Amino acid sequence: MIVTLILAAEVAFWVVLGLALTARYLLRRRTLSTALLIGLPVLDLTLFTLAVLDLRGGATASWTHALAAGYAGFSLGFGPSLVRWADRHFQYRFAGGPKPQRPPKYGAARARYEWQVAGRTTVSAGVTLALITLMVPLSAGAAHFSTFSGWYLRLALIAGINLLVAAGYSIWPKEAPAGSIVEDGRVVGWRIPQDRQQ
C-alpha cells in the first residue's frame, strides 16, 4: 500500500504543479497559483503521516515506510529546484519566455552548480534521516532503529559522494574545449583560427 501511495504522491505532485503553472501563466491567477504551490509540501506531509498511521495500524515496518520518508526528504531538498525548472520550461513553451539554459559544464560555474546539487542532496538526506528517526517513536512500537539502520549508512554515503564530487570540481575545474568561447560555464561559440581569418 505504501508504494502505491508514493506513486500517487508523485503523480499528484506533477498534476498540482502543472495546475499551478497553468493558473499563473495562462489564466493570470497568481494567487491561485501560489496557493497550489504551497500545497506541494502538504503532499509530502500527508504521505509521511499515512506511513506512520500504517505502522500504528499494525503493519510490519519495512523499507517502504523508509521510502515514504525518503520521498518527503527528496521533495523538500530538490522540490524548489524542480519547481523552478518546470517554471522556466513552462514559460518557454506557453508564455513566450526565454529558452531555459542547460546546467554549466565548465570552470567555476560548474563547481558552483555541483555544490548546489551537493547541498540539496545533503538537505534531502538530513530530512529523510530525521523523518525515519521520528518514525520510530511515532509508530507505537511497530518500528525500531535497527529496522532502518541501513538507511543511515546509505544516505550518508550518497551525501558524502556528492560533496566529494563538488570538491573535486572546485580543486580540478573542468576545462572547456580548446578554441571555445565560454560564458557562465557554457560554450557559446568558437574562436576562428588565425590561419582561417587570412
Contact map, one row per residue, 1 for C-alpha under 8 A:
111110000000000000000000000000000000000000000000000000000000000000000000000000000000000000000000000000000000000000000000000000000000000000000000000000000000000000000000000000000000000000000000000000
111111000000000000000000000000000000000000000000001000000000000110010000000000000000000000000000000000000000000000000000000000000000000000000000000000000000000000000000000000000000000000000000000000
111111100000000000000000000000000000000000000000000000000000000100010000000000000000000000000000000000000000000000000000000000000000000000000000000000000000000000000000000000000000000000000000000000
111111110000000000000000000000000000000000000000000000000000000000000000000000000000000000000000000000000000000000000000000000000000000000000000000000000000000000000000000000000000000000000000000000
111111111000000000000000000000000000000000000010000000000000000000000000000000000000000000000000000000000000000000000000000000000000000000000000000000000000000000000000000000000000000000000000000000
011111111100000000000000000000000000000000000010000000000000000000010010000000000000000000000000000000000000000000000000000000000000000000000000000000000000000000000000000000000000000000000000000000
001111111110000000000000000000000000000000000000000000000000000000000000000000000000000000000000000000000000000000000000000000000000000000000000000000000000000000000000000000000000000000000000000000
000111111111000000000000000000000000000000000000000000000000000000000000000000000000000000000000000000000000000000000000000000000000000000000000000000000000000000000000000000000000000000000000000000
000011111111100000000000000000000000000000110010000000000000000000000000000000000000000000000000000000000000000000000000000000000000000000000000000000000000000000000000000000000000000000000000000000
000001111111110000000000000000000000000000000000000000000000000000000000000000000000000000000000000000000000000000000000000000000000000000000000000000000000000000000000000000000000000000000000000000
000000111111111000000000000000000000000000000000000000000000000000000000000000000000000000000000000000000000000000000000000000000000000000000000000000000000000000000000000000000000000000000000000000
000000011111111100000000000000000000000000100000000000000000000000000000000000000000000000000000000000000000000000000000000000000000000000000000000000000000000000000000000000000000000000000000000000
000000001111111110000000000000000000000100100000000000000000000000000000000000000000000000000000000000000000000000000000000000000000000000000000000000000000000000000000000000000000000000000000000000
000000000111111111000000000000000000000000000000000000000000000000000000000000000000000000000000000000000000000000000000000000000000000000000000000000000000000000000000000000000000000000000000000000
000000000011111111100000000000000000000000000000000000000000000000000000000000000000000000000000000000000000000000000000000000000000000000000000000000000000000000000000000000000000000000000000000000
000000000001111111110000000000000001101100000000000000000000000000000000000000000000000000000000000000000000000000000000000000000000000000000000000000000000000000000000000000000000000000000000000000
000000000000111111111000000000000001100100000000000000000000000000000000000000000010000000000000000000000000000000000000000000000000000000000000000000000000000000000000000000000000000000000000000000
000000000000011111111100000000000000000000000000000000000000000000000000000000000000000000000000000000000000000000000000000000000000000000000000000000000000000000000000000000000000000000000000000000
000000000000001111111110000000001001000000000000000000000000000000000000000000000000000000000000000000000000000000000000000000000000000000000000000000000000000000000000000000000000000000000000000000
000000000000000111111111000000011101100000000000000000000000000000000000000000000000000000000000000000000000000000000000000000000000000000000000000000000000000000000000000000000000000000000000000000
000000000000000011111111110000001000000000000000000000000000000000000000000000000000001001000000000000000000000000000000000000000000000000000000000000000000000000000000000000000000000000000000000000
000000000000000001111111111000001000000000000000000000000000000000000000000000000000000000000000000000000000000000000000000000000000000000000000000000000000000000000000000000000000000000000000000000
000000000000000000111111111111011000000000000000000000000000000000000000000000000000000000000000000000000000000000000000000000000000000000000000000000000000000000000000000000000000000000000000000000
000000000000000000011111111111011000000000000000000000000000000000000000000000000000000000000000000000000000000000000000000000000000000000000000000000000000000000000000000000000000000000000000000000
000000000000000000001111111110000000000000000000000000000000000000000000000000000000000000100110000000000000000000000000000000000000000000000000000000000000000000000000000000000000000000000000000000
000000000000000000001111111100000000000000000000000000000000000000000000000000000000000000000110000000000000000000000000000000000000000000000000000000000000000000000000000000000000000000000000000000
000000000000000000000111111110000000000000000000000000000000000000000000000000000000000000000000000000000000000000000000000000000000000000000000000000000000000000000000000000000000000000000000000000
000000000000000000000011111111000000000000000000000000000000000000000000000000000000000000000000000000000000000000000000000000000000000000000000000000000000000000000000000000000000000000000000000000
000000000000000000000011101111111000000000000000000000000000000000000000000000000000000000000000000000000000000000000000000000000000000000000000000000000000000000000000000000000000000000000000000000
000000000000000000000011000111111100000000000000000000000000000000000000000000000000000000000000000000000000000000000000000000000000000000000000000000000000000000000000000000000000000000000000000000
000000000000000000000000000011111110000000000000000000000000000000000000000000000000000000000000000000000000000000000000000000000000000000000000000000000000000000000000000000000000000000000000000000
000000000000000000010011000011111111000000000000000000000000000000000000000000000000000000000000000000000000000000000000000000000000000000000000000000000000000000000000000000000000000000000000000000
000000000000000000111111000011111111100000000000000000000000000000000000000000000000000000000000000000000000000000000000000000000000000000000000000000000000000000000000000000000000000000000000000000
000000000000000000010000000001111111110000000000000000000000000000000000000000000000000000000000000000000000000000000000000000000000000000000000000000000000000000000000000000000000000000000000000000
000000000000000000000000000000111111111000000000000000000000000000000000000000000000000000000000000000000000000000000000000000000000000000000000000000000000000000000000000000000000000000000000000000
000000000000000110110000000000011111111100000000000000000000000000000000000000000000000000000000000000000000000000000000000000000000000000000000000000000000000000000000000000000000000000000000000000
000000000000000110010000000000001111111100000000000000000000000000000000000000000000000000000000000000000000000000000000000000000000000000000000000000000000000000000000000000000000000000000000000000
000000000000000000000000000000000111111111000000000000000000000000000000000000000000000000000000000000000000000000000000000000000000000000000000000000000000000000000000000000000000000000000000000000
000000000000000100000000000000000011111111100000000000000000000000000000000000000000000000000000000000000000000000000000000000000000000000000000000000000000000000000000000000000000000000000000000000
000000000000100110000000000000000001111111110000000000000000000000000000000000000000000000000000000000000000000000000000000000000000000000000000000000000000000000000000000000000000000000000000000000
000000000000000000000000000000000000011111111000000000000000000000000000001100000000000000000000000000000000000000000000000000000000000000000000000000000000000000000000000000000000000000000000000000
000000000000000000000000000000000000011111111100000000000000000000000000000000000000000000000000000000000000000000000000000000000000000000000000000000000000000000000000000000000000000000000000000000
000000001001100000000000000000000000001111111110000000000000000000000000000000000000000000000000000000000000000000000000000000000000000000000000000000000000000000000000000000000000000000000000000000
000000001000000000000000000000000000000111111111000000000000000000000011001000000000000000000000000000000000000000000000000000000000000000000000000000000000000000000000000000000000000000000000000000
000000000000000000000000000000000000000011111111100000000000000000000001000000000000000000000000000000000000000000000000000000000000000000000000000000000000000000000000000000000000000000000000000000
000000000000000000000000000000000000000001111111110000000000000000000000000000000000000000000000000000000000000000000000000000000000000000000000000000000000000000000000000000000000000000000000000000
000011001000000000000000000000000000000000111111111000000000000000010001000000000000000000000000000000000000000000000000000000000000000000000000000000000000000000000000000000000000000000000000000000
000000000000000000000000000000000000000000011111111100000000000000011001000000000000000000000000000000000000000000000000000000000000000000000000000000000000000000000000000000000000000000000000000000
000000000000000000000000000000000000000000001111111110000000000000000000000000000000000000000000000000000000000000000000000000000000000000000000000000000000000000000000000000000000000000000000000000
000000000000000000000000000000000000000000000111111111000000000000000000000000000000000000000000000000000000000000000000000000000000000000000000000000000000000000000000000000000000000000000000000000
010000000000000000000000000000000000000000000011111111100000000010010000000000000000000000000000000000000000000000000000000000000000000000000000000000000000000000000000000000000000000000000000000000
000000000000000000000000000000000000000000000001111111110000000010000000000000000000000000000000000000000000000000000000000000000000001001100000000000000000000000000000000000000000000000000000000000
000000000000000000000000000000000000000000000000111111111000000000000000000000000000000000000000000000000000000000000000000000000000000000100000000000000000000000000000000000000000000000000000000000
000000000000000000000000000000000000000000000000011111111110000000000000000000000000000000000000000000000000000000000000000000000000000000000000000000000000000000000000000000000000000000000000000000
000000000000000000000000000000000000000000000000001111111111100000000000000000000000000000000000000000000000000000000000000000000000000000110110000000000000000000000000000000000000000000000000000000
000000000000000000000000000000000000000000000000000111111110000000000000000000000000000000000000000000000000000000000000000000000000000001111100000000000000000000000000000000000000000000000000000000
000000000000000000000000000000000000000000000000000011111110000000000000000000000000000000000000000000000000000000000000000000000000000000000000000000000000000000000000000000000000000000000000000000
000000000000000000000000000000000000000000000000000001111111000000000000000000000000000000000000000000000000000000000000000000000000000000000100000000000000000000000000000000000000000000000000000000
000000000000000000000000000000000000000000000000000001111111100000000000000000000000000000000000000000000000000000000000000000000000000000000100000000000000000000000000000000000000000000000000000000
000000000000000000000000000000000000000000000000000000100111110000000000000000000000000000000000000000000000000000000000000000000000000000000110000000000000000000000000000000000000000000000000000000
000000000000000000000000000000000000000000000000000000100011111110000000000000000000000000000000000000000000000000000000000000000000000000000110001000000000000000000000000000000000000000000000000000
000000000000000000000000000000000000000000000000000000000001111111000000000000000000000000000000000000000000000000000000000000000000000000000000001100000000000000000000000000000000000000000000000000
000000000000000000000000000000000000000000000000000000000000111111100000000000000000000000000000000000000000000000000000000000000000000000000000000100000000000000000000000000000000000000000000000000
011000000000000000000000000000000000000000000000000000000000111111110000000000000000000000000000000000000000000000000000000000000000000000000000000000000000000000000000000000000000000000000000000000
010000000000000000000000000000000000000000000000001100000000111111111000000000000000000000000000000000000000000000000000000000000000000000000000000000000000000000000000000000000000000000000000000000
000000000000000000000000000000000000000000000000000000000000011111111100000000000000000000000000000000000000000000000000000000000001000000000000000100100000000000000000000000000000000000000000000000
000000000000000000000000000000000000000000000000000000000000001111111110000000000000000000000000000000000000000000000000000000000000000000000000000000000000000000000000000000000000000000000000000000
011001000000000000000000000000000000000000000011001000000000000111111111000000000000000000000000000000000000000000000000000000000000000000000000000000000000000000000000000000000000000000000000000000
000000000000000000000000000000000000000000000001000000000000000011111111100000000000000000000000000000000000000000000000000000011011000000000000000000000000000000000000000000000000000000000000000000
000000000000000000000000000000000000000000000000000000000000000001111111110000000000000000000000000000000000000000000000000110010000000000000000000000000000000000000000000000000000000000000000000000
000001000000000000000000000000000000000000010000000000000000000000111111111000000000000000000000000000000000000000000000000000010000000000000000000000000000000000000000000000000000000000000000000000
000000000000000000000000000000000000000000011011000000000000000000011111111100000000000000000000000000000000000000000000000000110000000000000000000000000000000000000000000000000000000000000000000000
000000000000000000000000000000000000000000000000000000000000000000001111111110000000000000000000000000000000000000000000001111110010000000000000000000000000000000000000000000000000000000000000000000
000000000000000000000000000000000000000000000000000000000000000000000111111111100000000000000000000000000000000000000000100110010000000000000000000000000000000000000000000000000000000000000000000000
000000000000000000000000000000000000000010010000000000000000000000000011111111110000000000000000000000000000000000000000000100000000000000000000000000000000000000000000000000000000000000000000000000
000000000000000000000000000000000000000010000000000000000000000000000001111111110000000000000000000000000000000000000000001100100000000000000000000000000000000000000000000000000000000000000000000000
000000000000000000000000000000000000000000000000000000000000000000000000111111110000000000000000000000000000000000000001111100100000000000000000000000000000000000000000000000000000000000000000000000
000000000000000000000000000000000000000000000000000000000000000000000000011111111100000000000000000000000000000000000001100100000000000000000000000000000000000000000000000000000000000000000000000000
000000000000000000000000000000000000000000000000000000000000000000000000011111111110000000000000000000000000000000000000000000000000000000000000000000000000000000000000000000000000000000000000000000
000000000000000000000000000000000000000000000000000000000000000000000000001111111111000000000000000000000000000000000000000000000000000000000000000000000000000000000000000000000000000000000000000000
000000000000000000000000000000000000000000000000000000000000000000000000000001111111100000000000000000000000000000000000000000000000000000000000000000000000000000000000000000000000000000000000000000
000000000000000000000000000000000000000000000000000000000000000000000000000001111111110000000000000000000000000000000000000000000000000000000000000000000000000000000000000000000000000000000000000000
000000000000000010000000000000000000000000000000000000000000000000000000000000111111111000000000000000000000000000000000000000000000000000000000000000000000000000000000000000000000000000000000000000
000000000000000000000000000000000000000000000000000000000000000000000000000000011111111100000000000000000000000000000000000000000000000000000000000000000000000000000000000000000000000000000000000000
000000000000000000000000000000000000000000000000000000000000000000000000000000001111111110000000000000000000000000000000000000000000000000000000000000000000000000000000000000000000000000000000000000
000000000000000000000000000000000000000000000000000000000000000000000000000000000111111111000000000000000000000000000000000000000000000000000000000000000000000000000000000000000000000000000000000000
000000000000000000001000000000000000000000000000000000000000000000000000000000000011111111100000000000000000000000000000000000000000000000000000000000000000000000000000000000000000000000000000000000
000000000000000000000000000000000000000000000000000000000000000000000000000000000001111111110000111100000000000000000000000000000000000000000000000000000000000000000000000000000000000000000000000000
000000000000000000000000000000000000000000000000000000000000000000000000000000000000111111111000001100000000000000000000000000000000000000000000000000000000000000000000000000000000000000000000000000
000000000000000000001000000000000000000000000000000000000000000000000000000000000000011111111110000000000000000000000000000000000000000000000000000000000000000000000000000000000000000000000000000000
000000000000000000000000100000000000000000000000000000000000000000000000000000000000001111111111110000000000000000000000000000000000000000000000000000000000000000000000000000000000000000000000000000
000000000000000000000000000000000000000000000000000000000000000000000000000000000000000111111111111100000000000000000000000000000000000000000000000000000000000000000000000000000000000000000000000000
000000000000000000000000000000000000000000000000000000000000000000000000000000000000000011111111100000000000000000000000000000000000000000000000000000000000000000000000000000000000000000000000000000
000000000000000000000000110000000000000000000000000000000000000000000000000000000000000001111111100000000000000000000000000000000000000000000000000000000000000000000000000000000000000000000000000000
000000000000000000000000110000000000000000000000000000000000000000000000000000000000000001111111100000000000000000000000000000000000000000000000000000000000000000000000000000000000000000000000000000
000000000000000000000000000000000000000000000000000000000000000000000000000000000000000000111111110000000000000000000000000000000000000000000000000000000000000000000000000000000000000000000000000000
000000000000000000000000000000000000000000000000000000000000000000000000000000000000000100111111111000000000000000000000000000000000000000000000000000000000000000000000000000000000000000000000000000
000000000000000000000000000000000000000000000000000000000000000000000000000000000000000100110001111100000000000000000000000000000000000000000000000000000000000000000000000000000000000000000000000000
000000000000000000000000000000000000000000000000000000000000000000000000000000000000000110010000111110000000000000000000000000000000000000000000000000000000000000000000000000000000000000000000000000
000000000000000000000000000000000000000000000000000000000000000000000000000000000000000110010000011111000000000000000000000000000000000000000000000000000000000000000000000000000000000000000000000000
000000000000000000000000000000000000000000000000000000000000000000000000000000000000000000000000001111100000000000000000000000000000000000000000000000000000000000000000000000000000000000000000000000
000000000000000000000000000000000000000000000000000000000000000000000000000000000000000000000000000111110000000000000000000000000000000000000000000000000000000000000000000000000000000000000000000000
000000000000000000000000000000000000000000000000000000000000000000000000000000000000000000000000000011111000010010000000000000000000000000000000000000000000000000000000000000000000000001000000000000
000000000000000000000000000000000000000000000000000000000000000000000000000000000000000000000000000001111100110010000000000000000000000000000000000000000000000000000000000000000000000111000000000000
000000000000000000000000000000000000000000000000000000000000000000000000000000000000000000000000000000111110110000000000000000000000000000000000000000000000000000000000000001010000000011000000000000
000000000000000000000000000000000000000000000000000000000000000000000000000000000000000000000000000000011111111000000000000000000000000000000000000000000000000000000000000011110000000011000000000000
000000000000000000000000000000000000000000000000000000000000000000000000000000000000000000000000000000001111111000000000000000000000000000000000000000000000000000000000100011110000000010000000000000
000000000000000000000000000000000000000000000000000000000000000000000000000000000000000000000000000000000111111100000000000000000000000000000000000000000000000000000000110010000000000010000000000000
000000000000000000000000000000000000000000000000000000000000000000000000000000000000000000000000000000011111111110000000000000000000000000000000000000000000000000000000000000000000000110000000000000
000000000000000000000000000000000000000000000000000000000000000000000000000000000000000000000000000000111111111111000000000000000000000000000000000000000000000000000000100011000000000010000000000000
000000000000000000000000000000000000000000000000000000000000000000000000000000000000000000000000000000000111111111100000000000000000000000000000000000000000000000000110110010000000000000000000000000
000000000000000000000000000000000000000000000000000000000000000000000000000000000000000000000000000000000001111111110000000000000000000000000000000000000000000000000100000000000000000000000000000000
000000000000000000000000000000000000000000000000000000000000000000000000000000000000000000000000000000110000111111111000000000000000000000000000000000000000000000000000000000000000000000000000000000
000000000000000000000000000000000000000000000000000000000000000000000000000000000000000000000000000000000000011111111100000000000000000000000000000000000000000001001100100000000000000000000000000000
000000000000000000000000000000000000000000000000000000000000000000000000000000000000000000000000000000000000001111111110000000000000000000000000000000000000000000100110000000000000000000000000000000
000000000000000000000000000000000000000000000000000000000000000000000000000000000000000000000000000000000000000111111111000000000000000000000000000000000000000000000000000000000000000000000000000000
000000000000000000000000000000000000000000000000000000000000000000000000000000000000000000000000000000000000000011111111100000000000000000000000000000000000000001000000000000000000000000000000000000
000000000000000000000000000000000000000000000000000000000000000000000000000000000000000000000000000000000000000001111111110000000000000000000000000000000000001001100100000000000000000000000000000000
000000000000000000000000000000000000000000000000000000000000000000000000000000000000000000000000000000000000000000111111111000000000000000000000000000000000000000100000000000000000000000000000000000
000000000000000000000000000000000000000000000000000000000000000000000000000011000000000000000000000000000000000000011111111100000000000000000000000000000000000000000000000000000000000000000000000000
000000000000000000000000000000000000000000000000000000000000000000000000010011000000000000000000000000000000000000001111111110000000000000000000000000000000011001000000000000000000000000000000000000
000000000000000000000000000000000000000000000000000000000000000000000000000010000000000000000000000000000000000000000111111111000000000000000000000000000000001000000000000000000000000000000000000000
000000000000000000000000000000000000000000000000000000000000000000000000100110000000000000000000000000000000000000000011111111100000000000000000000000000000000000000000000000000000000000000000000000
000000000000000000000000000000000000000000000000000000000000000000000100111111000000000000000000000000000000000000000001111111110000000000000000000000000000000000000000000000000000000000000000000000
000000000000000000000000000000000000000000000000000000000000000000000100110000000000000000000000000000000000000000000000111111111000000000000000000000000011001000000000000000000000000000000000000000
000000000000000000000000000000000000000000000000000000000000000000000000100000000000000000000000000000000000000000000000011111111100000000000000000000000000000000000000000000000000000000000000000000
000000000000000000000000000000000000000000000000000000000000000000000001100110000000000000000000000000000000000000000000001111111110000000000000000000000000000000000000000000000000000000000000000000
000000000000000000000000000000000000000000000000000000000000000000001111110000000000000000000000000000000000000000000000000111111111000000000000000000000000000000000000000000000000000000000000000000
000000000000000000000000000000000000000000000000000000000000000000001000000000000000000000000000000000000000000000000000000011111111100000000000000000110010000000000000000000000000000000000000000000
000000000000000000000000000000000000000000000000000000000000000000000000000000000000000000000000000000000000000000000000000001111111110000000000000000000000000000000000000000000000000000000000000000
000000000000000000000000000000000000000000000000000000000000000000001000100000000000000000000000000000000000000000000000000000111111111000000000000000000000000000000000000000000000000000000000000000
000000000000000000000000000000000000000000000000000000000000000001001000000000000000000000000000000000000000000000000000000000011111111100000000000100000000000000000000000000000000000000000000000000
000000000000000000000000000000000000000000000000000000000000000000000000000000000000000000000000000000000000000000000000000000001111111110000000100000000000000000000000000000000000000000000000000000
000000000000000000000000000000000000000000000000000000000000000000000000000000000000000000000000000000000000000000000000000000000111111111000000000000000000000000000000000000000000000000000000000000
000000000000000000000000000000000000000000000000000100000000000000000000000000000000000000000000000000000000000000000000000000000011111111100010000000000000000000000000000000000000000000000000000000
000000000000000000000000000000000000000000000000000000000000000000000000000000000000000000000000000000000000000000000000000000000001111111111111100000000000000000000000000000000000000000000000000000
000000000000000000000000000000000000000000000000000000000000000000000000000000000000000000000000000000000000000000000000000000000000111111111010000000000000000000000000000000000000000000000000000000
000000000000000000000000000000000000000000000000000100010000000000000000000000000000000000000000000000000000000000000000000000000000011111111000000000000000000000000000000000000000000000000000000000
000000000000000000000000000000000000000000000000000110110000000000000000000000000000000000000000000000000000000000000000000000000000001111111110000000000000000000000000000000000000000000000000000000
000000000000000000000000000000000000000000000000000000110000000000000000000000000000000000000000000000000000000000000000000000000000000111111110000000000000000000000000000000000000000000000000000000
000000000000000000000000000000000000000000000000000000010000000000000000000000000000000000000000000000000000000000000000000000000000000111111111000000000000000000000000000000000000000000000000000000
000000000000000000000000000000000000000000000000000000110111100000000000000000000000000000000000000000000000000000000000000000000000000100111111000000000000000000000000000000000000000000000000000000
000000000000000000000000000000000000000000000000000000100001100000000000000000000000000000000000000000000000000000000000000000000000001110111111101000000000000000000000000000000000000000000000000000
000000000000000000000000000000000000000000000000000000000000000000000000000000000000000000000000000000000000000000000000000000000000000100001111111100000000000000000000000000000000000000000000000000
000000000000000000000000000000000000000000000000000000000000000000000000000000000000000000000000000000000000000000000000000000000000100100000011111110000000000000000000000000000000000000000000000000
000000000000000000000000000000000000000000000000000000000000000000000000000000000000000000000000000000000000000000000000000000000000000000000001111110000000000000000000000000000000000000000000000000
000000000000000000000000000000000000000000000000000000000000110000000000000000000000000000000000000000000000000000000000000000000000000000000011111111000000000000000000000000000000000000000000000000
000000000000000000000000000000000000000000000000000000000000011001000000000000000000000000000000000000000000000000000000000000000001000000000001111111110000000000000000000000000000000000000000000000
000000000000000000000000000000000000000000000000000000000000000000000000000000000000000000000000000000000000000000000000000000000000000000000000111111111000000000000000000000000000000000000000000000
000000000000000000000000000000000000000000000000000000000000000000000000000000000000000000000000000000000000000000000000000000000000000000000000001111111100000000000000000000000000000000000000000000
000000000000000000000000000000000000000000000000000000000000000001000000000000000000000000000000000000000000000000000000000000001000000000000000000111111110000000000000000000000000000000000000000000
000000000000000000000000000000000000000000000000000000000000000000000000000000000000000000000000000000000000000000000000000000001000000000000000000111111111000000000000000000000000000000000000000000
000000000000000000000000000000000000000000000000000000000000000000000000000000000000000000000000000000000000000000000000000000000000000000000000000011111111100000000000000000000000000000000000000000
000000000000000000000000000000000000000000000000000000000000000000000000000000000000000000000000000000000000000000000000000000000000000000000000000001111111110000000000000000000000000000000000000000
000000000000000000000000000000000000000000000000000000000000000000000000000000000000000000000000000000000000000000000000000010001000000000000000000000111111111000000000000000000000000000000000000000
000000000000000000000000000000000000000000000000000000000000000000000000000000000000000000000000000000000000000000000000000010000000000000000000000000011111111100000000000000000000000000000000000000
000000000000000000000000000000000000000000000000000000000000000000000000000000000000000000000000000000000000000000000000000000000000000000000000000000001111111110000000000000000000000000000000000000
000000000000000000000000000000000000000000000000000000000000000000000000000000000000000000000000000000000000000000000000100000000000000000000000000000000111111111000000000000000000000000000000000000
000000000000000000000000000000000000000000000000000000000000000000000000000000000000000000000000000000000000000000000100110010000000000000000000000000000011111111100000000000000000000000000000000000
000000000000000000000000000000000000000000000000000000000000000000000000000000000000000000000000000000000000000000000000000000000000000000000000000000000001111111110000000000000000000000000000000000
000000000000000000000000000000000000000000000000000000000000000000000000000000000000000000000000000000000000000000000000000000000000000000000000000000000000111111111000000000000000000000000000000000
000000000000000000000000000000000000000000000000000000000000000000000000000000000000000000000000000000000000000001001100100000000000000000000000000000000000011111111100000000000000000000000000000000
000000000000000000000000000000000000000000000000000000000000000000000000000000000000000000000000000000000000000000100110000000000000000000000000000000000000001111111110000000000000000000000000000000
000000000000000000000000000000000000000000000000000000000000000000000000000000000000000000000000000000000000000000000000000000000000000000000000000000000000000111111111000000000000000000000000000000
000000000000000000000000000000000000000000000000000000000000000000000000000000000000000000000000000000000000000001000000000000000000000000000000000000000000000011111111100000000000000000000000000000
000000000000000000000000000000000000000000000000000000000000000000000000000000000000000000000000000000000000001101100100000000000000000000000000000000000000000001111111110000000000000000000000000000
000000000000000000000000000000000000000000000000000000000000000000000000000000000000000000000000000000000000001000100000000000000000000000000000000000000000000000111111111000000000000000000000000000
000000000000000000000000000000000000000000000000000000000000000000000000000000000000000000000000000000000000000000000000000000000000000000000000000000000000000000011111111110000000000000000000000000
000000000000000000000000000000000000000000000000000000000000000000000000000000000000000000000000000000000011011001000000000000000000000000000000000000000000000000001111111111000000000000000000000000
000000000000000000000000000000000000000000000000000000000000000000000000000000000000000000000000000000000001001000000000000000000000000000000000000000000000000000000111111110000000000000000000000000
000000000000000000000000000000000000000000000000000000000000000000000000000000000000000000000000000000000000000000000000000000000000000000000000000000000000000000000011111110000000000000000000000000
000000000000000000000000000000000000000000000000000000000000000000000000000000000000000000000000000000000000000000000000000000000000000000000000000000000000000000000001111111000000000000000000000000
000000000000000000000000000000000000000000000000000000000000000000000000000000000000000000000000000000000111011000000000000000000000000000000000000000000000000000000001111111100000000000000000000000
000000000000000000000000000000000000000000000000000000000000000000000000000000000000000000000000000000001110010000000000000000000000000000000000000000000000000000000000100111110000000000000000000000
000000000000000000000000000000000000000000000000000000000000000000000000000000000000000000000000000000000110000000000000000000000000000000000000000000000000000000000000000011111000000000000000000000
000000000000000000000000000000000000000000000000000000000000000000000000000000000000000000000000000000001110000000000000000000000000000000000000000000000000000000000000000001111101010000100000000000
000000000000000000000000000000000000000000000000000000000000000000000000000000000000000000000000000000000000000000000000000000000000000000000000000000000000000000000000000000111111000000000000000000
000000000000000000000000000000000000000000000000000000000000000000000000000000000000000000000000000000000000000000000000000000000000000000000000000000000000000000000000000000011111000000000000000000
000000000000000000000000000000000000000000000000000000000000000000000000000000000000000000000000000000000000000000000000000000000000000000000000000000000000000000000000000000001111100000000111000000
000000000000000000000000000000000000000000000000000000000000000000000000000000000000000000000000000000000000000000000000000000000000000000000000000000000000000000000000000000011111110000111110000000
000000000000000000000000000000000000000000000000000000000000000000000000000000000000000000000000000000000000000000000000000000000000000000000000000000000000000000000000000000000011111000111110000000
000000000000000000000000000000000000000000000000000000000000000000000000000000000000000000000000000000000000000000000000000000000000000000000000000000000000000000000000000000010001111111111000000000
000000000000000000000000000000000000000000000000000000000000000000000000000000000000000000000000000000000000000000000000000000000000000000000000000000000000000000000000000000000000111111110000000000
000000000000000000000000000000000000000000000000000000000000000000000000000000000000000000000000000000010000100000000000000000000000000000000000000000000000000000000000000000000000011111000000000000
000000000000000000000000000000000000000000000000000000000000000000000000000000000000000000000000000000011111110000000000000000000000000000000000000000000000000000000000000000000000011111100000000000
000000000000000000000000000000000000000000000000000000000000000000000000000000000000000000000000000000111100000000000000000000000000000000000000000000000000000000000000000000000000011111110000000000
000000000000000000000000000000000000000000000000000000000000000000000000000000000000000000000000000000000000000000000000000000000000000000000000000000000000000000000000000000010001111011111100000000
000000000000000000000000000000000000000000000000000000000000000000000000000000000000000000000000000000000000000000000000000000000000000000000000000000000000000000000000000000000001111001111100000000
000000000000000000000000000000000000000000000000000000000000000000000000000000000000000000000000000000000000000000000000000000000000000000000000000000000000000000000000000000000001110000111110000000
000000000000000000000000000000000000000000000000000000000000000000000000000000000000000000000000000000000000000000000000000000000000000000000000000000000000000000000000000000000011100000111111000000
000000000000000000000000000000000000000000000000000000000000000000000000000000000000000000000000000000000000000000000000000000000000000000000000000000000000000000000000000000000011100000001111100000
000000000000000000000000000000000000000000000000000000000000000000000000000000000000000000000000000000000000000000000000000000000000000000000000000000000000000000000000000000000010000000000111110110
000000000000000000000000000000000000000000000000000000000000000000000000000000000000000000000000000000000000000000000000000000000000000000000000000000000000000000000000000000000000000000000011111110
000000000000000000000000000000000000000000000000000000000000000000000000000000000000000000000000000000000000000000000000000000000000000000000000000000000000000000000000000000000000000000000001111111
000000000000000000000000000000000000000000000000000000000000000000000000000000000000000000000000000000000000000000000000000000000000000000000000000000000000000000000000000000000000000000000000111111
000000000000000000000000000000000000000000000000000000000000000000000000000000000000000000000000000000000000000000000000000000000000000000000000000000000000000000000000000000000000000000000001111111
000000000000000000000000000000000000000000000000000000000000000000000000000000000000000000000000000000000000000000000000000000000000000000000000000000000000000000000000000000000000000000000001111111
000000000000000000000000000000000000000000000000000000000000000000000000000000000000000000000000000000000000000000000000000000000000000000000000000000000000000000000000000000000000000000000000011111
